[in-house]
Amino acid sequence: MKHIVILGDGMADYAVAEFDGKTVLEVAEKPNMDEMAQKGELGMVRTVLDGLKPGSDVANLSVMGYDTRKCYSGRSPLEAASIGVKLKDSDVTFRANLVTLSGEEDYEQKTMLDYSAGEISSEEARELIEAVEKELHTDLIHFYAGVSYRHLLVWDGGSTKVDLTPPHDISDRKITEYLPKGEGADKLLEMMKKSAEILKNHPINQKRIAAGKNPATSVWVWGEGTKPQLDLFENCYHKKGAVISAVDLIKGIAICAGMNSIDVEGVNGNYDTNYEGKANAAIKALEDGHDFLYVHLEGPDESGHQGRADRKKLSIERIDALIIKPIRDYLEAKGEAYKMMVLPDHPTPLSLKTHVCDPVPYLIYDSRNPQGSGLTYTEKNAEQTGIYEPLGHELMAHFLKA
């Protein structure tokens, strides 16, 4: 029996004016999701509990069956695990985004133009982060390169008693009131300002400007955390698991949970990622004896942050056609019994360009018993069933039961 989770990051949404007041899930062509919802269980689940922010870290941990009230220690230390940075108990980690800020001389008066610096390539970003590390590192502070715009700052002896804002929450806003506050905030802001000076005339940025691309004009620090402690997934659920994702955060969760994190060439965490490569990797993981598979697709979330309804719709349609269909076709051709769960981690409404805490729709399809809701996979239909799981981490045990 195989168990597969297809996680469409940020898939859920509100009504979209561009789609005549329908949500993206209502207008997207997704015959596989719809068929499985009609022949399976359809309901709503709350993945972000009271007191926690609706980040992909909290929400994905919850979907994977972890009670975030007990195990959550921050986002960036999970990313550190993916990058291969070994943390000490005294280390505090931070996400260090490469962003595009507007050109005012006064740093505090700048505007967040692009939280991803034009979806900068990992190769370009590595050079920029290495330049920042060379100038700003100390015995206690170091910068590490990650994927695209997503990087890491580790501060031995730093503080988590600091108020930091994710850059994707403040697109097109002046940064003045969103700068670091609290213990250690002055040092973090100083590093952010100095990074802007280091990056301003870097050859990589000059080339990007000449090519009409957004330059990476600053490091933006957020997502503080400390060394994580997760129980092994196999010990909790007695399944040999693998995770496929382009995102360091999800890879880090897999590593900390003792699951196999599978790398796929050409993935970029966006709507135009290597879907075929992910599907092939998923099929190989099943062939290699994994009982549990978690396939994470970031495209809907990135499109939501960018306010791109067209790309969000396309992301969902590609997940359906290029991920779900080939995995199902493989399993059914093999005569392998399987259960598949499809859901977002959180909504990323196009109208807000950021995450919200609202419950999300899920479907569970059991190939052994293909009958169920009779409803297609949308937010309204899932709510209509009356099935609701208020504790997101309990959904995994429900999914994995025989």
N, C-alpha and C positions, 0 to 999 in steps of 0.2 A: 504494500500500500504506500503510495507516494502522496506527500502533502506539499502543495506549491502555493506560495503567497505571491501575488502580483500587486506591488505597491506603486500606485500612480501618485507620486508626491504632489499634493496640492490640487488634486483633480476636482474636488467638490467646489461649488461656487454659488453665487447668488444669481438672480435673474440678470441677463445681459441685454442692454438696449440694442446692441448690434444684432442680436438674435431674436428680436421681437419679444423681449421679456422672458425668454426661456434660458435655462442654464446651459452650459456647454455640454454637460452630460445628456441633456434632452435633445440636442441637435446633432451631436456627433454620430457618425455611422460606426456602430460597434456591435455587429451581429453576434460575436462570441460572448461578450459580456451580457448582452440582452438575453440570449438563449439560456445561459447558465443561471441568470437571475430568475427567469421564468420557470426553470426546472429545478431550482434550488431554494435556499433560504435567503431572504432579503430582509435587512434590518438596519438599524442605526447603532453606532457605537461612539462613546465619548472617549477620546484618546488623550485629552489634556485635562488633568484633574485640578481642582481648586488650588490656587496658590502657585501654580506653575505657568510659565509663559508658553504660548503655542508654537514652540520651535520644532523643527524636524527631529531634533535629538530626543526630546521628551516624547513626542508622538510616535516615533518609530520604536523606541524602547518599549512603549506601551503595547504597540501592535505585536512586538516580538514576545510579549508575555512577561515583561518586567514591571514590577510595581515601582513607579518612579518616585513615589513618596519615600521609599526606602533606599533606592540604589542610585538616584541621580546626583552627580557631583559636578555637572557642567558639561558644556558642549565640546569645548576645545580639547580637553584631555582625551576624548574619544578619537578626535582627529589626530592627536599626537600618536596614538597607538597605530593608526593606519600609516602615518609617515615613517614610523619606526623609531620615534623618539622615546627613549626610556626615561620615565619620570621618577624623581625622588619624592618622598613624602612631603618635603618642604617646597616643592615646585608648585607654582600657580601658572596655569596656561591661559592664553587668550587667542581667539581667532584674530588674525591680522589680514584684513582684506586689502587688496589693491583697488582703489576707487578713483573716480574722476570727480574732482571738485572744481568749482568755478574759479576764475582768475583773480579775485580780489587780493590785494596785498595783505590785508588783515585776515589771518586764518579764520578767526572766529566769525567773520562775515561771509564766508564762502557758502555755496549751495551744493548739495549732493546731486550732481548731474547723472552719475552712473555708478551704481554699487558694484559693478563687475569690470570697470575699466574697459568697456567695449568687448567683454568676454575674451579678455586677453589670453593668448596661448600660454601653456605651461612653460614652454621653452623661453619665451620673452619674460614671463613673470619670474622665472628662476634667476635670471640675470639681475633683475631689479631687486629682488629680495636679498640676493648675495651682496649687492651694493649697499643696501640698508644695513645688513648684518656687519659688513666690514666697518662701517662708520659708527654704528650705535651699540655694538655688543660690548658687554663688560664681563667680569667674572661671574655675574649673577644673571645676566640678561642675554638671550640669544633668539635670533629669528631663523625659522626653518621654512623652506619652500614646500608648497603642496601642489594642488592642481588648479590650473587657470588662475582665478583671482583669489583663491582661498589658501591662506597661509597661517603660520603659527608663530606666536611669541611665547617664550617660556621665561619666567621670572622666578628665580630661586628666592624665596622669602617674600614674594609679593602678597597682595591682599585680595581676597574675594569680596571685601566689604566696599564695593565700588559699584556705581550705577552707570552702566554702559548701554548704548543703543545700537541694535543691528542696523547697518547702513541700508539694507533693503526696506527698512520700515520708514525711511525718511527721504525717499526719492523725490527730487525737485523741491526739497525744503531747505531753508537756510539752517546751517548746522549749529548755530549759536547756542540754542537751549538743549542740544543733544550731545554736547561735549562731555567727557568724563567728569564724574562727581564722586566724592567720597574718599576713602582711604587709598592713597597711592595715585589719585587722579592727576595730580600735578605732574608726576613723572611720566605717566602715560601720555598726557597731552603734549608734554615736551617732546617725547619721541615722535608723536604724530606730526608735530610742526617741523621737526628736524628732517623727518622722512620726506616732507614736501620739498625742502631745499635740496636734498640729495637727488630726488627724482626729476626735478624741474627741467634740467638740461641733459638728462641721460640720453645717450644715442638711441636706445630702444624707443624712448618716447618721441624723439625727433623723427624717427622713421615712421612711427604710427601716425603722427600728425601729418607728415607729408603724404601718407597713404589715405588720409581722410578718416582715420580711426581715432577713437577716444584714447588719450594718453592716461597712464596710471600716475596721477599727480600726488597721491598720498597713501600712506598706510592708515587704515581705520581699525581701531582696536575694540573688540567686544567679546562676548561669549566666555567669560572667565570660568575657571573650574580647577578642580584638584584631581589627583590620581584616582581613577575609577576602580570600583570593586563590583564586578558582576559575577553572579553564579553561572557556571557553565550551562549552556542551553541543553546539552545532552543529558546532564545530570538532572535538570528540571523536567524535561519532557521526553527523555529516552528516545531521541531521534538524532541521527547523524546529519548535521545541517551544513548547508553552504549558502553563501550570500553573493549576489552579483550586483554590483553598483559601480557607478563612475565617481561617487562622492566619498571623500575621505571620512566624513562623519559615519556613514553607514558601514564602510569597510572597518572603521575602528570599533564600532559596536560588535561586528562579527568577530573580530580578533579578541576583544575582551570577553566575549561570550563563548570563546573556544570553537567557533564555527570556521569553516574554510572560506576565506575571502578570495573570490575568483576574479582575476584581472582579465579584461577584454580589450584588445587593441582597438583604438579608434573611438572609444566612448568619451563623451565630453560633458555629460550632465545637462544636455539641452535637447530641444525638439528634434534636432538633426543628428542625434547620436547614432552609434552603430547598432541598430536594433537587431539586424540579422546576426551579428556577432554575439550579442547577448543571448539570443534564442539558441544559437548553436552551443554556446557555453552551458546553458541551462540543460539542454538535452544530454550533453556529455557528462555533466554532473550527475544526472539521474542514471546514466549508464554506468557510472563509476561507483554506484552504490549508495549515494546520498538518499536518505529517506525524506528529508525536508529541504525545501529550496525557497529562498526569499529573493525575488527579483525586484530590484528597486529602480524606478524610472523617474528621473528628475525633471523631464521636459515640461509637464504641466505646471509645476511650481515656478520654474524660471519664466515661463510665458505669463503666468499670473503676476509675478513681480514686475514684469515689463509692460503689463497692461495690453498684451497682444492676444486678443480673442482668437484670431485666425490660427496662431501658432499653438494655442492651448487646445483648440479643437483638433488640429492636425496631430498633436502629440498623443491625444487619447485614441484617435483612429489608428495611429501607427502601433500603439501598444496592443490594441485589439488584433490588428491584422498581422503584425510582424513579431509579436511576442507570444500572445495567448494562443493564437491559431496553430503555429507550428509545434508548440509544446503539447497541446491537446492532440494534434494529429499524430505526433510521435507516440504518445501514451496509448491512444486508442488503436493504432496499428500494431502495437506490441501486446495489446490485450491486457494492459496494466491497469489495475484499479487505482483510482486517484481521487483526491479531494483538492479543489482549487478555491482559494479565497482571493477576492479582488476588492481593493479598497484604497482610499487615500489615507495619508497619515493625519492630515488636517485640511480644511479649506484654505485656498489662496485666492480670494475673490479678485477678479479683474478690476472691479470698481475701487478697491482699496489698495491693491498692489502689495498686500502683506498678509500674514497668517492671521487666522482668528480661531477661537476656542470651540466653535460650534461642533456638535456631533457630526459624524460623517457616515455615508451609506456604505454598507458592506454586502457582499454576496458570498455565499458558500455553496459550491456545487459538488455533489457526491456522484461519481460516475456509476456507482452501484445502485443508486436509487434516484434516477433523474425525474423527479417530480417536485413541485413546490409552489412558489408564489404566483406564477402566471403573470407577473409584472416585469417590465423592462427595468434596466438598471439606471435609475435616476434618484435624485435626492427626495423628491416628492413621493415617489412610489415606495421607497424604503421607509419613509416616515409613516406612510399609509398602513403598512403592515402591522404597526403597533409593537414590533419587536425592537427592544432597546436594551443595550448593555451599558450601564452607567460607569462601569469600571473597565476601561479598555484592556488592561492587562489580563483580564479573565477570559477574553474572547479567544485567546490562543488555546487554552485548555479545551474550550468548547469545540474549536476547529479540529484539534488533534484527537479527540475521542473517537473510538471505533464507531 
